[in-house]
């Protein structure tokens, strides 16, 4: 039996950050996010081994990143985080460690001193987690998620972090007992099994990368500076056809006609997608999503825009702001403008203040003036590493 193993989770798709490459494998400075995390555990002499739980489809990424590190062979994860942890724990039964640290691979900066303190505290407890006290006033809403039902006592509230440490046999048994439940972290699994969980002070630098804004913060922590700004523009047109609505910036806008197109014919979103692709000089929407490909027939254009945003992120870039102008006589854009801005903000994971949507007419001149279709133009500025 060995002393302590670190189990690092890399089984998530990172869909909130990007769909092409999971966030934990994206570059952060000179190495991927998850490698930062792994190296923090490697330098700790108390840890006897490291095993990564990964998705089977990420094998090539895994091999490229970790082939030179002295860590245990990886194990494939499951459909949920909870299942992935259990599979990782079960893969260690032949090693039978006395202690286990479970860490999210999307947290690149676990503090080595904090890791040592967690392991030391585990000598007197079966479960130990790092956490941060909550200083904001926390409101609980009713089921409508729009009105407050009560204010929670923040003095007893903490934000849990990882790594979370456990006696190996205890947490393995707890996970087996929790099969079929939906528990959000391993300390909750321990609680469900009646195990008392000790809290130690976490660290603000131990952030979890979930969005592009988190990645920006992580880069700032590493002192990565940016000095290259790129600007791209896009333009698109779709003619009116049969239908009872049009899609504009991902929003269903009622109208007495629809728009003809191979996908959902979201004109402004197509223009914005081209603007982002133009900013990184990577072709246009037709080269990435050919209209001759039946795969994209009636497809939602939100996935086109996410794809373009992913390509920017893969270059370690940041979207600074976007500006869209919708050109048509009808339907009226004004009543839907704020909803459109919110939708674009969510897709690109940038602040609402960085999204501008405008509307204009051509004073009844040209095809838009004759209400034959809708046009849109867009611009996007991005920042790339120098």
C-alpha positions in Angstrom: 0.0 0.0 0.0 1.3 3.4 -0.9 0.7 6.6 1.0 -1.1 9.2 -1.1 -2.3 9.4 -4.7 -3.6 12.5 -6.6 -6.6 11.8 -8.9 -7.0 14.6 -11.4 -10.2 14.9 -13.4 -10.0 15.7 -17.1 -13.2 14.0 -18.2 -15.3 17.1 -18.9 -16.1 18.4 -22.3 -15.7 22.0 -21.3 -18.8 22.9 -23.3 -19.3 26.2 -21.4 -16.0 27.4 -22.6 -15.6 25.8 -26.0 -16.6 22.7 -28.0 -13.5 22.1 -30.1 -11.0 21.5 -27.3 -11.9 21.0 -23.7 -10.9 24.0 -21.6 -8.4 21.9 -19.5 -6.4 21.1 -22.6 -6.2 24.7 -23.8 -3.0 26.7 -23.7 -2.3 28.9 -20.7 1.0 30.5 -21.3 3.5 27.9 -22.4 1.6 24.8 -21.4 -2.0 23.5 -21.2 -4.2 24.3 -18.2 -4.2 20.8 -16.8 -0.4 20.4 -17.1 -0.1 23.4 -14.8 -2.2 21.5 -12.2 -0.3 18.2 -12.6 3.1 19.9 -12.1 1.9 21.4 -8.9 1.3 17.9 -7.5 4.5 16.5 -9.0 6.7 18.7 -6.9 5.1 17.5 -3.7 7.2 14.7 -2.2 4.3 13.5 0.0 2.4 12.5 -3.1 3.4 9.0 -4.4 1.6 9.0 -7.7 -0.8 10.9 -10.0 -3.5 9.4 -12.1 -5.6 11.4 -14.6 -9.2 10.5 -15.5 -9.9 11.5 -19.1 -12.4 11.1 -21.9 -11.5 8.3 -24.3 -11.8 10.7 -27.3 -9.1 12.9 -25.7 -6.4 10.3 -25.9 -4.4 12.1 -28.6 -4.5 15.3 -26.6 -3.5 13.5 -23.4 -0.6 11.7 -25.1 0.8 14.9 -26.5 0.7 16.7 -23.2 1.8 14.1 -20.7 4.0 11.6 -22.5 7.1 13.0 -20.8 5.8 13.1 -17.2 6.3 10.3 -14.6 2.6 9.7 -13.8 0.4 6.6 -13.7 -1.5 5.4 -16.8 -4.7 7.3 -17.3 -8.2 5.8 -16.8 -11.3 6.6 -18.9 -14.1 8.5 -17.1 -17.8 8.2 -17.3 -20.8 10.3 -18.3 -20.8 12.5 -15.2 -18.1 13.9 -12.9 -19.4 11.7 -10.1 -19.1 8.6 -12.2 -15.6 9.6 -13.4 -14.4 10.0 -9.9 -15.8 6.6 -8.9 -14.1 4.9 -11.9 -10.8 6.6 -11.0 -11.0 5.4 -7.5 -11.9 1.9 -8.5 -8.8 1.9 -10.8 -6.6 2.5 -7.8 -7.8 -0.5 -5.7 -4.8 -2.6 -6.8 -2.5 0.2 -5.5 -4.7 0.6 -2.4 -3.4 4.0 -1.2 -4.2 5.2 2.3 -5.1 8.7 1.2 -6.5 10.2 -2.0 -6.6 13.8 -3.3 -9.2 14.6 -5.9 -8.6 17.7 -8.1 -10.3 19.3 -11.0 -8.0 19.6 -14.0 -9.5 23.0 -14.8 -7.9 24.5 -11.7 -4.4 25.2 -12.8 -3.0 26.8 -9.7 -3.4 24.6 -6.6 -1.0 26.0 -4.0 1.7 23.5 -3.1 1.7 24.7 0.6 -2.1 24.3 0.7 -1.7 20.7 -0.7 0.7 19.9 2.1 -1.6 21.4 4.7 -4.5 19.4 3.4 -2.5 16.1 3.6 -1.3 17.0 7.1 -4.9 17.8 8.3 -6.1 14.5 6.9 -4.1 12.7 9.6 -6.8 13.6 12.1 -9.9 13.6 9.7 -11.4 11.3 7.1 -12.2 14.2 4.7 -10.6 17.6 4.2 -11.4 20.3 1.7 -10.1 23.8 1.0 -12.8 26.5 0.9 -13.3 30.3 0.9 -15.7 32.2 3.1 -18.5 34.0 1.3 -18.5 37.8 1.8 -21.3 38.8 -0.5 -24.9 38.8 0.7 -26.5 35.7 -0.8 -30.1 35.6 -1.9 -32.2 32.5 -2.4 -34.9 32.9 -5.0 -38.3 31.3 -5.5 -38.8 28.7 -8.2 -39.3 31.5 -10.8 -35.6 32.5 -10.2 -36.6 36.1 -10.4 -37.8 37.0 -6.9 -36.1 36.6 -3.6 -37.5 34.1 -1.1 -35.0 34.7 1.7 -31.4 35.9 2.5 -29.0 33.2 3.6 -26.7 33.6 6.6 -23.3 34.1 4.8 -21.4 33.5 8.1 -21.9 29.8 7.6 -21.4 29.7 3.8 -18.2 28.6 2.1 -17.1 28.2 -1.5 -15.6 24.7 -1.9 -12.4 24.2 -3.9 -10.2 21.3 -4.9 -8.1 19.3 -4.2 -10.4 17.5 -1.7 -8.7 14.8 0.4 -10.1 11.6 1.9 -9.2 8.3 3.4 -9.2 6.2 0.3 -11.3 3.3 1.6 -13.9 5.7 3.1 -14.4 7.8 -0.1 -14.4 4.7 -2.4 -17.2 3.2 -0.2 -19.1 6.5 -0.2 -19.0 6.8 -4.0 -20.2 3.2 -4.4 -23.1 4.0 -2.1 -23.9 7.2 -4.0 -24.4 5.5 -7.4 -27.6 6.9 -9.0 -27.5 10.1 -7.0 -26.6 13.5 -8.4 -24.0 15.0 -6.0 -21.9 18.0 -7.1 -18.6 17.3 -5.5 -16.8 14.6 -3.6 -17.2 16.2 -0.2 -21.0 16.0 -0.8 -20.5 12.3 -1.5 -18.7 12.0 1.8 -21.5 13.9 3.6 -24.1 11.6 2.1 -22.2 8.7 3.6 -22.1 10.3 7.0 -18.5 11.3 6.9 -17.6 14.6 8.7 -15.7 17.0 6.4 -13.1 19.3 7.7 -12.6 22.8 6.1 -9.3 24.5 5.7 -8.7 28.0 4.3 -8.5 27.9 0.5 -6.8 30.3 -1.9 -8.2 32.9 -4.2 -5.5 32.0 -6.8 -6.9 28.5 -6.9 -9.5 29.5 -9.5 -11.5 27.1 -11.7 -11.5 28.0 -15.4 -15.1 27.8 -16.7 -15.4 30.8 -19.0 -13.2 32.9 -21.2 -13.2 35.5 -18.4 -11.7 33.0 -16.1 -9.0 32.3 -18.6 -8.3 36.0 -18.9 -7.8 36.1 -15.1 -5.5 33.1 -15.2 -3.4 34.8 -17.9 -3.2 37.9 -15.8 -2.0 35.8 -12.8 0.8 34.5 -15.1 1.7 38.0 -16.2 0.8 37.2 -19.9 0.6 40.5 -21.8 -1.3 41.2 -25.0 -0.4 43.7 -27.6 -1.9 42.5 -30.9 -5.4 43.7 -31.8 -7.2 42.2 -34.8 -10.4 43.5 -36.4 -12.7 41.5 -38.7 -15.8 42.4 -40.6 -18.7 40.3 -42.0 -21.7 40.8 -44.2 -24.6 38.5 -45.0 -28.0 38.6 -46.8 -31.0 36.2 -46.9 -34.2 36.7 -48.9 -37.7 36.3 -47.4 -39.7 33.2 -48.0 -42.5 31.3 -46.4 -42.7 31.2 -42.6 -44.0 32.8 -39.5 -40.8 34.0 -37.9 -37.2 35.0 -38.5 -34.1 34.1 -36.5 -32.1 37.2 -35.5 -29.0 36.8 -33.2 -30.4 33.5 -32.0 -33.8 34.9 -31.1 -37.1 33.8 -32.7 -38.7 37.1 -33.9 -42.4 36.7 -35.1 -43.0 37.9 -38.7 -45.3 37.1 -41.5 -42.5 35.6 -43.5 -39.4 33.5 -42.9 -35.9 33.6 -44.3 -34.6 31.2 -46.9 -31.3 29.5 -46.2 -29.6 26.2 -45.8 -29.4 26.6 -42.0 -31.8 28.7 -39.9 -30.8 31.8 -42.0 -29.8 33.9 -39.0 -28.4 36.8 -41.0 -26.7 38.8 -38.2 -25.2 35.8 -36.6 -23.8 34.7 -40.0 -22.3 38.2 -40.4 -20.8 38.1 -36.9 -19.4 34.6 -37.5 -17.6 35.9 -40.6 -16.3 38.9 -38.7 -14.6 36.6 -36.1 -13.2 34.4 -38.8 -11.9 37.4 -40.6 -10.2 38.7 -37.5 -8.1 35.5 -37.3 -7.8 35.2 -41.1 -9.4 31.7 -41.1 -11.7 31.7 -44.2 -15.4 32.3 -44.0 -18.6 30.6 -42.7 -19.0 28.8 -46.0 -15.6 27.2 -45.8 -16.3 25.9 -42.3 -19.9 25.0 -42.8 -20.5 24.3 -46.5 -24.1 24.9 -47.7 -23.7 21.8 -49.8 -23.3 19.7 -46.7 -26.6 18.2 -45.6 -25.2 18.0 -42.1 -25.9 21.8 -41.7 -29.4 21.8 -43.2 -31.7 23.7 -40.8 -28.8 23.9 -38.3 -28.9 26.5 -35.5 -26.5 29.3 -36.3 -25.5 29.5 -32.7 -23.1 26.6 -33.2 -21.4 28.5 -36.1 -20.7 31.4 -33.8 -19.5 29.2 -31.0 -17.2 27.5 -33.5 -15.7 30.8 -34.5 -15.3 31.8 -30.8 -13.5 28.5 -30.1 -11.1 29.2 -32.9 -10.2 32.5 -31.4 -9.8 30.8 -28.0 -7.6 28.1 -29.5 -5.2 30.9 -30.5 -5.1 32.0 -26.9 -7.2 35.0 -28.1 -9.8 37.1 -26.4 -12.9 38.7 -28.0 -12.8 42.4 -27.0 -16.1 43.6 -28.5 -18.6 42.9 -31.4 -20.9 45.3 -33.3 -23.8 44.2 -35.4 -26.1 46.2 -37.7 -29.3 44.6 -38.9 -30.7 46.2 -42.1 -34.4 45.7 -42.9 -37.7 47.5 -43.0 -39.5 44.8 -41.0 -39.6 43.2 -38.5 -38.8 45.8 -35.9 -35.5 45.0 -34.0 -35.8 47.4 -31.2 -38.2 45.4 -29.0 -35.8 42.4 -29.2 -32.5 44.2 -29.0 -31.7 43.6 -25.3 -32.6 39.9 -25.6 -30.3 39.6 -28.7 -27.4 41.3 -26.9 -27.8 38.9 -24.0 -27.9 35.9 -26.3 -24.7 36.9 -28.1 -23.0 37.7 -24.8 -23.8 34.2 -23.5 -22.6 32.5 -26.7 -19.3 34.4 -26.8 -19.0 34.5 -23.0 -18.1 38.2 -23.1 -19.7 41.0 -21.0 -23.0 42.4 -22.2 -21.3 45.8 -22.4 -19.0 44.4 -25.2 -22.0 43.6 -27.4 -23.6 46.2 -29.6 -26.6 45.5 -31.8 -28.1 48.2 -34.0 -30.8 48.4 -36.7 -31.4 50.6 -39.6 -33.4 50.8 -42.9 -32.4 51.8 -46.4 -35.2 54.4 -46.7 -37.1 51.9 -48.8 -34.3 51.7 -51.4 -32.9 48.5 -52.7 -34.0 44.9 -51.9 -34.2 45.6 -48.2 -36.2 48.7 -48.8 -38.6 46.6 -50.9 -38.8 44.1 -48.0 -37.4 41.3 -50.2 -34.9 40.2 -47.5 -32.7 41.2 -44.6 -29.0 42.1 -44.6 -26.6 42.5 -41.7 -23.0 43.6 -41.3 -20.8 43.0 -38.3 -17.4 43.9 -36.9 -15.4 42.2 -34.2 -12.2 43.1 -32.5 -10.0 40.5 -30.8 -6.8 40.5 -28.8 -4.0 38.0 -29.5 -0.8 37.3 -27.6 2.1 39.3 -28.8 
